[in-house]
Amino acid sequence: MRRTLRWLQLGGRQREFALTVALGCSTAALYSAYQRKPLYADAGNATGSWNGKSAIVSSDDPSRASGKEGQRTTTAALKDRLVKGPLDPEPPPPPTKGHSVFDAEGDSPSDPLQAWQYATERVAAASGNFTNFDTTSLREKIKGLLVPKWIRQLPDWMNKLQNELSMAPWSLSWEIWEEAHDPEVNPEIIWDARVRVGQDLCQEEQAFLKKRQRSTARALAKYIGVPESEVHPEDVPTIGICGSGGGLRALVAGSSSYQAAAEDGLFDCVTYTAGVSGSCWLQTLYYSSIGRQNFLRIINHLKDRTQVHIAYPPALLGALSQAPTNKYLLSGFVEKLRGVPDADFGLVDIYGLALAARLLVPRGGLRVSAYDLKVSNQGFYTDRGTQPLPIYTAVRHEIPDAVGDVERLAKEARFTTKHYDYFQWFEWTPYEFYSEELDAGIPTWAVGRKWQNGDCIWRDNGLALPELKIPLMMGIWGSAFCATLSHYYKEIRPILKSSGMSGLDTLIAGKNEDLSKVHPIDPAVIPNYVLGMRDRLPKTAPESLHSASHLQLMDAGMANNLPIYPLLRPGRDVDVIIAFDASADVKGDNWIRVVDGYARQRNIKGWPMGAGWPPQSNTQHQTVLELEDAQENAPARVKRKLTPSERERQDPPDLGYCTVWAGSKEERQEYMDEPVPRQIESPDDDWHLTSPNAGIAVIYYPFMANKKVPGVDPMESDFLSTWNFVYTPDQIDKCVALARANYEEGREQTKRTIRAVWERKRALRLQREEEAHEFAKSWRVKRGTAHLRRNGDVGQGDQFT
């Protein structure tokens, strides 16, 4: 172990030198062993004449070493030979049974000095081979075995990327920045923009709703199986589908759920789609040249592209250093770095770049389209009302300064200013970037510019910056790792409890308020478009917005992993919300229940208060009984019936694959009481949906295990983790099959719910028309009676009679 630690403590060059020396020594030893000639000592002839010569070949024959005289004779003869030189050559000694050390090479020296010289030359030759050994090639071979090829290519990639981003003439960055000033490439750079303040929808979205209403009327008739003549556009329910966050799991499962809804005819009846995190990526692919408004194409695309991690260097660096993907991916980053130099370039931006390189590049990487890089371009698919309007979401974490003395604040500030941290919601559509809390928005094509006093700041050349590109926003939409320390602690808290560190858990839990205000990783930023608009914003706007030059935006899943809030915005008048929840813990997080607080704060009428997973209230007594019932030595307890009091203490059943709640528009007198949700469990409960006072219908599909798809459980299958970015085609098929199976479980209930809402709206329209007809009839009658009274008063008719 100590040797291992010492080895790890060595530097990179030291380890490389040690490996080279070790392998060199072993190579030399093998070489010398291979080149050494055999030593034969089995000759039986007389050795008297050989003792006076140089001992090139030795023998263990004792006759050669007998007597001091022989030794002196041998020594004297050797000295005499070395001094006089080879003047009188003598015949060689007899061979040792036909073998000689020189026979192998066919070279027999004529005398011992030549033999010594020959042996010396052989040693020098062997030494020269070792000295001239190519250590560089050996080092390269070692690197090839131990170091991956992509690491050896990393310097070349980085040098190439650095050269392309050097802004040198005709470099890639220079070309991108030149096109950023070209109105033919980016026409929005010459368009003027102002901040729109108001609670109503923008004009483009209002026009979309009228066109979408006519399109969904035909689709609804086909979906519920009635003639088109019976479906009036005003009767069509406004349906919003929302997909949860959850990384690639939400992307794959959402693609399957949306595809099942499309095959059923439901997706054509939808007016809005809203997404968080992975569902935002899904909407991006749907309105791109890759998806082409086909979810099957998206699923096949994911099979091709998700087998490699988004951060795998060879794939990522290859896309960034090769045409045409390098310009396609880096354009938004060059524009941001050059156009907004004071904006931070951080981990979220790199994350968005990696996501785009994996998800927005088709197989082969050649058929990329720059048209896919702008959210505003998605209006091409929605302007005619043929597709739903996508809504992308992000949040800003407002952390106000600590207030020392509330009494010193102005009275109006005590109640209009929030003194606790909270999340502000921001939304993108192809038409507008808007915040409902600020009642202010800007055109989507103007996101990325600098603003002051409600007007955009033009650059020195009289142009504006191009629209912020989608790769940057993909990082914002999915930046769940920008969570606070409190969120991170929730992930490891079960480990601390199970390991017996309850004291540490109590200590950290006591600091939760402080932990919830610290972000280890900074969120991404965009220019603050409400800077200098203090007098035009609501009084509840936080003070920090009036001085911050940029908005820090992050994953909306920090506040709610289901994007329901944008669907409750006034003016959209959503009647049915279909929530596909692929969160990590659908039951524990209970995001549907979180909406209750938002509905109370915004005074939203019609939301089904109390909807969500039922609370778990197991008592200790009941838990003990359940454990005893499970014991094999107590079979009698299994047949024991619970008493009425125990039955009341039982938890309500968990939600199924599809759950429907019906809201109500009736005013409740007491808001402190916990509302009882109206859950639609059978056709007999549909009257809650058809009632004139019925509110919003919520259809909830949690992504959970299904017996029809064995071996796949979102709570246990490792590949369905939020932090997994590698999916095999087989794993995608399993995830797709599970989402489809869950949709099939609630298919008929969903259709029945939408039909009931249509019948309610139809009945209300007919009632309004009848009331209008009666009012017009009574008005005509009143006008006719008044005319007769006027003529009667005159007595002779009018002046023309």
Stockholm file with secondary structure:
# STOCKHOLM 1.0

chainA/1-801         MRRTLRWLQLGGRQREFALTVALGCSTAALYSAYQRKPLYADAGNATGSWNGKSAIVSSDDPSRASGKEGQRTTTAALKDRLVKGPLDPEPPPPPTKGHSVFDAEGDSPSDPLQAWQYATERVAAASGNFTNFDTTSLREKIKGLLVPKWIRQLPDWMNKLQNELSMAPWSLSWEIWEEAHDPEVNPEIIWDARVRVGQDLCQEEQAFLKKRQRSTARALAKYIGVPESEVHPEDVPTIGICGSGGGLRALVAGSSSYQAAAEDGLFDCVTYTAGVSGSCWLQTLYYSSIGRQNFLRIINHLKDRTQVHIAYPPALLGALSQAPTNKYLLSGFVEKLRGVPDADFGLVDIYGLALAARLLVPRGGLRVSAYDLKVSNQGFYTDRGTQPLPIYTAVRHEIPDAVGDVERLAKEARFTTKHYDYFQWFEWTPYEFYSEELDAGIPTWAVGRKWQNGDCIWRDNGLALPELKIPLMMGIWGSAFCATLSHYYKEIRPILKSSGMSGLDTLIAGKNEDLSKVHPIDPAVIPNYVLGMRDRLPKTAPESLHSASHLQLMDAGMANNLPIYPLLRPGRDVDVIIAFDASADVKGDNWIRVVDGYARQRNIKGWPMGAGWPPQSNTQHQTVLELEDAQENAPARVKRKLTPSERERQDPPDLGYCTVWAGSKEERQEYMDEPVPRQIESPDDDWHLTSPNAGIAVIYYPFMANKKVPGVDPMESDFLSTWNFVYTPDQIDKCVALARANYEEGREQTKRTIRAVWERKRALRLQREEEAHEFAKSWRVKRGTAHLRRNGDVGQGDQFT
#=GR chainA/1-801 SS CHHHHHHHHSCHHHHHHHHHHHHHHHHHHHHHHHHCCCCCCCCCSCCTTTTTSCCSSCCCCGGGGCSHHHHHHHHHHHHHHHHHCSSSCCCCCCCBTTBCTTGGGTCCCSSHHHHHHHHHHHHHHHHHHHHTCCHHHHHHHHHHHHSCHHHHHHHHHHHHHHHHTSCCTTSHHHHHHHHTTCTTTCGGGGCCCBCEECSSCCHHHHHHHHHHHHHHHHHHHHHHTCCGGGCCGGGSCCEEEEECCCHHHHHHHHHHHHHHHHHHTCGGGEEEEEECTHHHHHHHHHTSTTTTTCHHHHHHHHHHHTTSCTTCHHHHHHHHHSTTHHHHHHHHHHHHHHHCTTSCCCHHHHHHHHHHHHHSSCTTSCCCCGGGGCGGGGHHHHTTSSSCEEEEEEEEEECCCCCSCGGGSCHHHHHHSCCSCEEEEEEECSSEEEETTTTEEEEGGGTTSCEETTEECCCTTSCCCCCCCHHHHHHHHTCGGGCCHHHHHHHHHHHHHHTTCHHHHHHHHTTHHHHTTCCSSCCEEEECTTTTCGGGSCTTSCGGGGTCSEEEEBCGGGTCSSCCGGGGSTTTCCSEEEEEECCTTHHHHCHHHHHHHHHHHHTCTTCCTTCSSCCCCCCHHHHHHHHHHHCTTCGGGGGCCCCHHHHHHSCCCCCCSCEEEEEECSCCSCSSSCCCCEEECSGGGGHHHHSTTEEEEEEEEECCCCTTSTTCCTTTCGGGCTTCCCCCHHHHHHHHHHHHHHHHHTHHHHHHHHHHHHHHHHHHHHHHHHHHHHHHHHHHHHHHHHHHHHHHHHSSCCTTC
#=GC SS_cons         CHHHHHHHHSCHHHHHHHHHHHHHHHHHHHHHHHHCCCCCCCCCSCCTTTTTSCCSSCCCCGGGGCSHHHHHHHHHHHHHHHHHCSSSCCCCCCCBTTBCTTGGGTCCCSSHHHHHHHHHHHHHHHHHHHHTCCHHHHHHHHHHHHSCHHHHHHHHHHHHHHHHTSCCTTSHHHHHHHHTTCTTTCGGGGCCCBCEECSSCCHHHHHHHHHHHHHHHHHHHHHHTCCGGGCCGGGSCCEEEEECCCHHHHHHHHHHHHHHHHHHTCGGGEEEEEECTHHHHHHHHHTSTTTTTCHHHHHHHHHHHTTSCTTCHHHHHHHHHSTTHHHHHHHHHHHHHHHCTTSCCCHHHHHHHHHHHHHSSCTTSCCCCGGGGCGGGGHHHHTTSSSCEEEEEEEEEECCCCCSCGGGSCHHHHHHSCCSCEEEEEEECSSEEEETTTTEEEEGGGTTSCEETTEECCCTTSCCCCCCCHHHHHHHHTCGGGCCHHHHHHHHHHHHHHTTCHHHHHHHHTTHHHHTTCCSSCCEEEECTTTTCGGGSCTTSCGGGGTCSEEEEBCGGGTCSSCCGGGGSTTTCCSEEEEEECCTTHHHHCHHHHHHHHHHHHTCTTCCTTCSSCCCCCCHHHHHHHHHHHCTTCGGGGGCCCCHHHHHHSCCCCCCSCEEEEEECSCCSCSSSCCCCEEECSGGGGHHHHSTTEEEEEEEEECCCCTTSTTCCTTTCGGGCTTCCCCCHHHHHHHHHHHHHHHHHTHHHHHHHHHHHHHHHHHHHHHHHHHHHHHHHHHHHHHHHHHHHHHHHHSSCCTTC
//
